[in-house]
């Protein structure tokens, strides 16, 4: 499967008006609800990337 045919998986960081950060996780084209709050964008990004990596690992294990 080429990269153009795969569903998009990504982490998006959002800052709320109260100054707290959240991440939205999109996995296989499905966007999950916002997760947080985090005190800074780096912690939100790290948590989001870890969650995405865990989902990808679990999805890869189920194919075997």
C-alpha positions in Angstrom: 0.0 0.0 0.0 1.4 3.4 -0.9 1.4 6.4 1.4 -1.3 8.0 -0.7 -3.7 5.2 0.0 -3.2 5.0 3.8 -5.5 6.8 6.2 -3.9 9.8 8.0 -2.6 9.3 11.5 -1.4 12.4 13.4 -1.4 14.4 16.6 -2.6 17.9 16.8 -1.9 20.2 19.7 -4.5 22.8 20.7 -4.3 25.7 23.2 -7.4 26.6 25.1 -8.3 30.2 26.2 -7.3 29.3 29.8 -3.7 28.6 28.6 -3.9 24.8 28.9 -2.9 22.5 26.1 -4.7 19.4 24.8 -4.0 17.0 22.0 -6.3 15.5 19.4 -5.4 12.2 18.0 -6.3 11.1 14.5 -5.7 7.4 13.8 -6.6 5.7 10.5 -8.7 8.8 9.6 -10.8 8.8 12.8 -10.3 11.8 15.1 -10.5 11.0 18.8 -11.8 13.5 21.5 -9.3 16.0 23.0 -7.1 14.6 25.8 -5.6 16.8 28.5 -5.0 19.3 30.0 -1.3 19.6 29.9 0.8 22.6 31.2 2.8 23.1 28.1 2.7 22.0 24.4 5.7 19.7 24.7 4.1 17.5 27.3 0.9 17.4 25.2 2.9 16.4 22.1 4.9 13.8 23.9 1.7 12.2 25.4 0.0 12.3 22.0 2.9 10.7 20.1 3.2 8.0 22.8 -0.6 7.3 22.4 -0.3 7.2 18.6 2.7 4.9 18.8 0.8 2.5 21.1 -2.2 2.4 18.8 0.1 1.7 15.8 1.8 -1.1 17.7 -1.4 -2.6 18.7 -2.8 -2.4 15.2 0.3 -3.9 13.8 0.2 -6.8 16.2 -3.4 -7.7 15.3 -2.4 -8.1 11.6 0.1 -10.9 12.3 
